[in-house]
Amino acid sequence: MLEQCGLSAIVTDDEGAKLLSPKVLNACPQLIIHAGQTPVGLAGERCEIVNLAALPVVVPDPPAAMEPSDTAYIIFTSGTTGVPKGVMITVGSVCQYVRMITRHLGLVASDRALETCELSFDFSVHNMFSTWEAGAALFILPPTAVMNAVKFVRESRLTIWNSVPSLAGMLRQVKALKPDSLDGIRLTVFGGEQLPESTVITWQSAAPNSKIVNLYGPTEATVFCLEQTVSNPLPLTPGRHLVAIGNPLPGNEAMIVDADGKSVDEGTHGELVIAGAQLAEGYLNAPELTGQRFPLVDGKRWYRTGDVAFRDASGKFHCLGRIDNQVKVLGYRVELEEIDAHLRVVTGNDLVGSVAWPLADGMARGIVSFVGVSGLSADHVIDAMKARLPPYMVPNRVIALEEMPLNTSGKVDRRALRLILEASAS
């Protein structure tokens, strides 16, 4: 990621400085600005370390202007080749989203909102900037308090809950969501993964005064672009026990297309594509991929989400899963091919395959990887993967198979791997 971004400097505190290993330093810009208190000694002479306190204070007058077309931030998502891809979001797209969603959800200055997401997950963009756009207060849930999130919310007198559904699902499993335990919440925003019916029913009992909103959106469409408000009866996807993803938010468009990019009729399954002012500029240093994923259709720019979906007779959209081998694990988008690319390097074996497992309430809780070799040390492989991947992409288990199942194309059969896990579980 450092090599792709071409940064001019890195700003680090004391904890961040501990992460500047020789390998990281080799990809760092030459200038490192240290904002901590402990003196830093780094190996090598390639980088210059400057203490933040030693820098002159410069206040631009007026503040530096930003154009709508300027890049506001780059968030990296999983890539099929083993290299993360950077999604470039413009100032105009962020401003469109923040102003629109603040009005749409009716956020006000007296609100007290919950932040549960890391900055590398773009749900945090919603949590931070919509809260501050309204002049409201944001409360960060400490990682050590996740299991006591209900207590944290009550003691902080919060009015808005923001999280992925799996956090609520976890609290439900540990029986933390007692009836009326979150009676001070007036608005619940779920997003980042599919919302199960069972989670909603428990949440309605725990937070009886809360409106529940299910938001859908890929990083490439600036956080969220479709919305479904939970009503009675629940707006479920037929046969899935999952809440629908609803209708486009203001300023966004959605359409279901076939393999040729042509719009399909109501009820027909196809790929969900998105258009509107929130679309990303594209992928960093990847014009060919940008062209593939952001095609022009009749003069209008669309983003191909890779999600299989359909639109019902009322115009409501329903998401059915992925076309490719991309999955959501605890809200994070993960390309299974990226995990496999690193597995091949770590194990020295080409026959590898990863699947999302276990599944609970229709959502993935982790990853299980298979390697076509006998006598493998699973612990060694997992340790090696921890050094190459973020924690949410590291396999929970590694299983050695003497004979790897292949499909008719000679590729690893992920469906057969899932059947192995299902048979083991039963």
C-alpha positions as MATLAB code, in Angstrom:
seq = 'MLEQCGLSAIVTDDEGAKLLSPKVLNACPQLIIHAGQTPVGLAGERCEIVNLAALPVVVPDPPAAMEPSDTAYIIFTSGTTGVPKGVMITVGSVCQYVRMITRHLGLVASDRALETCELSFDFSVHNMFSTWEAGAALFILPPTAVMNAVKFVRESRLTIWNSVPSLAGMLRQVKALKPDSLDGIRLTVFGGEQLPESTVITWQSAAPNSKIVNLYGPTEATVFCLEQTVSNPLPLTPGRHLVAIGNPLPGNEAMIVDADGKSVDEGTHGELVIAGAQLAEGYLNAPELTGQRFPLVDGKRWYRTGDVAFRDASGKFHCLGRIDNQVKVLGYRVELEEIDAHLRVVTGNDLVGSVAWPLADGMARGIVSFVGVSGLSADHVIDAMKARLPPYMVPNRVIALEEMPLNTSGKVDRRALRLILEASAS';
ca = [
       0.000    0.000    0.000;
       2.852    2.388    0.803;
       4.515    1.636   -2.508;
       1.282    2.261   -4.433;
       0.432    5.555   -2.723;
       3.740    7.348   -3.314;
       3.449    9.345   -0.083;
       5.577   12.417    0.622;
       5.716   11.781    4.394;
       4.437    9.571    7.187;
       3.259   10.932   10.549;
       3.613    8.481   13.429;
       3.141    8.366   17.180;
       5.175    6.163   19.532;
       3.062    3.046   18.920;
       3.178    3.539   15.159;
       6.953    3.926   15.228;
       7.210    0.373   16.615;
       5.671   -0.890   13.361;
       8.368    0.659   11.162;
      10.258   -2.557   10.477;
      13.097   -2.664    7.908;
      10.638   -4.046    5.331;
       8.142   -1.239    5.968;
      10.881    1.393    5.992;
      12.026    0.217    2.589;
       8.641    1.241    1.165;
       8.265    4.410    3.270;
       8.737    7.940    1.977;
      12.025    9.535    3.018;
      10.387   11.884    5.538;
       9.006   10.497    8.819;
       7.378   12.992   11.179;
       7.360   11.728   14.754;
       4.514   13.004   16.933;
       5.367   10.884   19.994;
       7.412   11.440   23.140;
       9.903    8.547   23.003;
      13.044    9.103   20.903;
      12.989    6.974   17.761;
      15.998    5.145   16.381;
      15.400    3.436   13.066;
      17.713    1.118   11.177;
      19.232    2.474    7.990;
      19.947    5.946    6.737;
      17.348    6.149    3.995;
      14.707    7.986    6.074;
      14.881   11.355    7.803;
      13.092   11.588   11.168;
      11.707   15.004   12.150;
      10.051   15.730   15.487;
       6.614   17.276   15.044;
       7.264   19.815   17.811;
      10.265   21.130   15.881;
       8.225   22.042   12.823;
       7.013   25.639   12.387;
       3.287   26.281   12.807;
       1.801   27.339    9.493;
      -1.859   28.337    9.297;
      -2.997   28.956    5.714;
      -5.171   32.044    5.323;
      -7.589   31.350    3.817;
      -7.638   27.561    4.316;
      -6.459   25.585    1.315;
      -9.331   25.125   -1.131;
     -10.376   21.662   -2.305;
     -12.155   21.044   -5.578;
     -14.944   18.442   -5.864;
     -12.704   16.426   -8.196;
      -9.810   16.268   -5.686;
      -9.161   12.911   -4.027;
     -10.406   12.984   -0.433;
      -9.160    9.559    0.664;
      -7.994    6.194   -0.620;
      -9.283    3.014    1.014;
      -7.680   -0.280    0.055;
      -9.836   -3.338   -0.538;
      -8.885   -6.929   -1.182;
      -7.523   -7.784   -4.664;
      -7.656  -11.063   -6.576;
      -3.920  -11.025   -7.387;
      -2.753  -10.877   -3.777;
      -2.161   -7.116   -3.975;
      -4.735   -4.769   -2.368;
      -6.394   -2.251   -4.689;
      -6.860    1.393   -3.713;
     -10.302    2.956   -4.186;
     -10.021    6.720   -4.783;
     -12.961    8.697   -3.380;
     -13.329   12.351   -4.354;
     -14.234   15.341   -2.197;
     -17.433   15.767   -4.203;
     -18.535   12.194   -3.572;
     -17.903   12.436    0.182;
     -19.718   15.780    0.467;
     -22.677   14.415   -1.495;
     -22.913   11.385    0.786;
     -22.427   13.141    4.122;
     -24.909   15.947    3.447;
     -27.478   13.586    1.945;
     -27.348   10.896    4.664;
     -27.429   13.454    7.501;
     -30.674   14.892    6.101;
     -32.101   11.508    5.134;
     -31.631    9.979    8.592;
     -32.691   13.154   10.403;
     -29.544   13.474   12.534;
     -29.583   16.404   14.985;
     -27.071   18.190   17.212;
     -28.398   16.569   20.390;
     -27.637   13.062   19.121;
     -24.941   10.909   20.712;
     -23.692    8.324   18.213;
     -21.706    5.107   18.550;
     -18.479    4.453   16.604;
     -17.588    0.761   16.307;
     -15.451    0.683   13.140;
     -11.751    0.917   12.342;
     -10.659    3.709    9.996;
      -9.745    1.157    7.314;
     -13.458    0.262    7.041;
     -15.404    3.000    5.224;
     -18.408    2.617    7.543;
     -16.254    4.863    9.766;
     -16.649    7.667    7.199;
     -20.392    7.526    7.790;
     -20.054    7.361   11.560;
     -17.650   10.288   11.848;
     -18.741   12.783    9.239;
     -22.518   12.395    9.363;
     -22.346   12.815   13.149;
     -20.197   15.935   12.889;
     -22.224   17.344    9.981;
     -25.190   17.361   12.381;
     -23.068   18.888   15.164;
     -23.624   15.753   17.251;
     -21.216   13.829   19.515;
     -19.363   10.639   18.572;
     -18.463    8.018   21.184;
     -15.776    5.460   20.290;
     -16.433    1.961   21.631;
     -13.091    0.772   23.079;
     -11.975   -2.612   21.704;
     -11.862   -3.929   25.273;
     -15.520   -2.990   25.796;
     -17.054   -4.755   22.778;
     -18.611   -7.524   24.892;
     -19.980   -4.802   27.203;
     -21.294   -2.603   24.377;
     -24.790   -2.432   25.871;
     -23.412   -1.148   29.179;
     -21.243    1.395   27.300;
     -24.275    2.670   25.364;
     -26.414    3.024   28.480;
     -23.731    4.752   30.539;
     -22.928    7.139   27.660;
     -26.643    7.833   27.082;
     -26.306    7.220   23.339;
     -29.180    7.819   20.922;
     -27.726    6.323   17.704;
     -26.272    2.853   17.193;
     -23.939    2.336   14.191;
     -22.502   -1.148   13.540;
     -22.287   -4.166   11.292;
     -25.092   -6.684   12.000;
     -22.574   -9.281   13.204;
     -21.829   -7.179   16.311;
     -25.510   -7.268   17.219;
     -25.540  -10.969   16.375;
     -22.639  -11.590   18.748;
     -24.391   -9.667   21.545;
     -27.496  -11.739   20.887;
     -25.515  -14.973   21.146;
     -24.072  -14.005   24.540;
     -27.583  -12.962   25.658;
     -26.563   -9.318   26.218;
     -29.617   -7.934   24.382;
     -32.208   -8.049   27.145;
     -35.668   -6.560   26.490;
     -35.563   -2.736   26.779;
     -31.802   -2.810   27.474;
     -31.267   -0.199   24.725;
     -34.432    1.824   25.216;
     -32.526    5.114   24.801;
     -31.579    4.365   21.173;
     -33.771    6.263   18.698;
     -31.994    5.254   15.473;
     -30.121    2.062   14.591;
     -27.936    2.012   11.474;
     -26.856   -1.439   10.307;
     -24.569   -1.802    7.279;
     -21.559   -3.545    5.801;
     -23.111   -7.011    5.580;
     -26.464   -8.734    5.237;
     -29.007   -8.126    8.017;
     -30.636  -11.366    9.323;
     -34.265  -11.506   10.385;
     -33.308  -13.079   13.737;
     -31.037  -10.140   14.601;
     -33.800   -7.645   13.807;
     -36.381   -9.416   15.974;
     -34.047   -9.480   18.980;
     -33.005   -5.877   18.372;
     -36.613   -4.674   18.246;
     -37.124   -6.097   21.724;
     -33.891   -4.628   23.108;
     -34.341   -1.210   21.463;
     -38.136   -0.764   21.264;
     -37.922    2.992   20.611;
     -35.492    2.716   17.711;
     -36.036    3.070   13.991;
     -33.890    0.433   12.229;
     -32.231    1.217    8.892;
     -30.394   -1.342    6.742;
     -27.808    0.368    4.501;
     -26.065   -1.229    1.515;
     -23.096   -0.002   -0.460;
     -19.670   -0.952   -1.819;
     -16.609    1.182   -1.068;
     -16.609    2.228   -4.740;
     -19.940    4.037   -4.253;
     -18.814    6.010   -1.167;
     -20.018    4.080    1.863;
     -23.761    3.450    1.316;
     -26.044    3.925   -1.690;
     -29.213    1.896   -0.970;
     -31.429    1.910    2.100;
     -34.207   -0.186    3.572;
     -36.099    0.974    6.650;
     -37.335   -1.950    8.737;
     -41.121   -2.051    8.852;
     -43.875   -4.427    9.929;
     -44.071   -6.956    8.338;
     -40.312   -7.236    7.896;
     -39.157   -6.492    4.318;
     -37.396   -9.827    3.767;
     -35.778  -11.332    0.698;
     -37.910  -14.371   -0.262;
     -36.491  -17.617    1.106;
     -33.430  -15.946    2.646;
     -34.544  -14.663    6.092;
     -32.557  -11.501    5.313;
     -33.727   -7.890    5.159;
     -33.910   -6.428    1.641;
     -31.418   -3.726    0.631;
     -34.321   -1.525   -0.455;
     -34.143    1.479   -2.741;
     -31.429    3.915   -3.910;
     -30.620    6.765   -1.548;
     -31.065   10.315   -2.941;
     -28.492   11.056   -5.638;
     -27.985    7.359   -6.465;
     -29.366    5.008   -9.111;
     -29.477    1.210   -9.202;
     -30.197   -1.292  -11.958;
     -30.042   -5.055  -12.532;
     -28.235   -6.099  -15.704;
     -27.446   -9.330  -17.525;
     -24.006  -10.579  -18.634;
     -24.142   -8.174  -21.604;
     -24.886   -5.159  -19.408;
     -28.523   -4.923  -20.526;
     -31.279   -4.085  -18.048;
     -33.446   -7.059  -17.040;
     -37.093   -7.336  -16.004;
     -38.445   -7.321  -12.457;
     -37.792  -10.563  -10.615;
     -34.916  -11.580  -12.921;
     -31.586  -12.255  -11.270;
     -28.573  -10.331  -12.561;
     -25.711   -8.080  -11.488;
     -26.465   -4.991   -9.427;
     -24.926   -1.831  -10.917;
     -24.830    1.635   -9.318;
     -24.673    5.156  -10.767;
     -24.741    8.655   -9.310;
     -22.674   11.411   -7.732;
     -21.102    9.074   -5.147;
     -19.130    6.880   -7.547;
     -15.391    6.640   -6.896;
     -12.824    8.196   -9.201;
     -11.530    4.670   -9.801;
      -8.674    2.441   -8.662;
      -5.237    3.833   -7.871;
      -2.718    3.171  -10.659;
      -5.117    0.697  -12.311;
      -6.760    2.299  -15.378;
      -7.629   -1.043  -16.998;
      -9.397   -2.344  -13.884;
     -11.135    1.014  -13.485;
     -12.453    0.775  -17.042;
     -13.739   -2.753  -16.446;
     -15.521   -1.983  -13.177;
     -16.792    1.503  -14.091;
     -18.182    1.099  -17.633;
     -20.048    3.738  -19.631;
     -23.575    2.603  -20.548;
     -25.476    4.930  -22.899;
     -23.172    7.754  -21.864;
     -23.664    7.219  -18.117;
     -20.957    5.891  -15.793;
     -21.910    2.861  -13.675;
     -20.143    0.691  -11.120;
     -20.458   -3.073  -11.437;
     -20.846   -4.303   -7.853;
     -20.331   -8.010   -8.574;
     -23.403   -8.727   -6.429;
     -26.217  -10.942   -7.699;
     -29.539   -9.211   -7.030;
     -33.070   -8.692   -8.303;
     -35.734   -5.998   -8.124;
     -39.223   -7.019   -7.011;
     -42.567   -5.719   -8.280;
     -42.572   -2.870   -5.728;
     -39.165   -1.656   -6.958;
     -37.317   -2.946   -3.899;
     -33.843   -4.451   -4.434;
     -32.716   -7.748   -2.909;
     -29.076   -8.894   -2.711;
     -28.440  -12.626   -3.168;
     -24.650  -12.898   -2.859;
     -21.557  -12.635   -5.038;
     -20.904  -13.479   -8.684;
     -17.200  -14.018   -7.984;
     -15.200  -15.344   -5.045;
     -15.485  -12.187   -2.988;
     -17.040  -12.545    0.462;
     -17.839  -10.369    3.447;
     -16.128  -11.385    6.700;
     -17.262   -9.380    9.737;
     -18.121   -6.510    7.388;
     -14.823   -6.510    5.461;
     -14.696   -7.290    1.750;
     -12.323  -10.192    1.132;
     -11.193  -11.686   -2.176;
     -10.633  -15.392   -1.563;
      -8.121  -15.371   -4.421;
      -5.958  -12.913   -2.471;
      -5.769  -15.326    0.456;
      -5.006  -18.165   -1.954;
      -2.191  -16.170   -3.589;
      -0.435  -15.844   -0.229;
      -1.173  -19.476    0.668;
       0.671  -20.622   -2.450;
       3.753  -18.655   -1.429;
       3.663  -19.784    2.205;
       3.077  -23.480    1.467;
       4.909  -23.779   -1.848;
       1.831  -25.581   -3.181;
      -0.360  -24.479   -6.102;
      -3.418  -26.514   -5.058;
      -4.989  -24.279   -2.429;
      -8.504  -23.037   -1.787;
     -10.195  -20.853    0.811;
     -13.871  -20.586    1.775;
     -15.865  -18.383    4.098;
     -16.642  -20.449    7.218;
     -18.385  -20.730    9.596;
     -21.625  -19.120    8.459;
     -24.128  -17.835   10.999;
     -27.358  -16.015   10.143;
     -26.199  -15.955    6.525;
     -22.920  -14.178    7.343;
     -19.308  -15.341    7.335;
     -17.491  -15.366   10.674;
     -14.114  -16.455    9.362;
     -12.036  -18.220    6.712;
     -10.967  -21.862    6.368;
      -8.164  -22.681    3.922;
      -7.322  -26.023    2.304;
      -3.948  -27.121    0.948;
      -3.444  -30.127   -1.339;
      -0.599  -31.722    0.604;
      -0.209  -34.120    3.527;
       1.791  -33.562    6.707;
       1.266  -29.798    6.814;
       1.797  -27.742    9.999;
      -1.378  -25.660   10.195;
       0.014  -23.481   12.983;
       3.101  -22.654   10.922;
       0.973  -21.678    7.928;
      -1.338  -19.487   10.019;
       1.630  -17.735   11.646;
       3.134  -17.065    8.212;
      -0.197  -15.711    6.930;
      -0.431  -13.347    9.919;
       2.774  -11.706    8.703;
       1.284  -11.148    5.231;
      -2.401  -10.295    5.743;
      -4.625   -8.156    7.989;
      -6.204  -10.118   10.882;
      -9.677  -10.426    9.331;
      -8.166  -12.205    6.277;
      -6.033  -14.734    8.168;
      -7.578  -18.244    8.023;
      -9.052  -19.498   11.281;
      -8.125  -23.039   10.222;
      -5.855  -24.646    7.642;
      -6.727  -28.170    6.527;
      -4.389  -30.458    4.576;
      -6.008  -32.698    1.942;
      -4.151  -35.500    0.197;
      -6.507  -35.051   -2.760;
      -7.849  -31.586   -3.543;
     -11.289  -31.602   -5.237;
     -11.232  -29.989   -8.703;
     -14.084  -28.898  -10.964;
     -14.467  -29.717  -14.663;
     -12.220  -26.765  -15.555;
      -9.416  -28.177  -13.448;
      -9.777  -25.433  -10.829;
     -10.116  -25.997   -7.082;
     -13.795  -26.702   -6.363;
     -14.781  -24.357   -3.518;
     -18.283  -25.812   -3.423;
     -16.811  -29.241   -2.672;
     -14.643  -27.701    0.062;
     -17.738  -26.184    1.677;
     -19.450  -29.583    1.543;
     -16.472  -31.058    3.427;
     -16.958  -28.484    6.184;
     -20.735  -28.982    6.249;
     -20.304  -32.743    6.553;
     -17.772  -32.270    9.369;
     -20.083  -29.877   11.211;
     -23.014  -32.271   11.033;
];
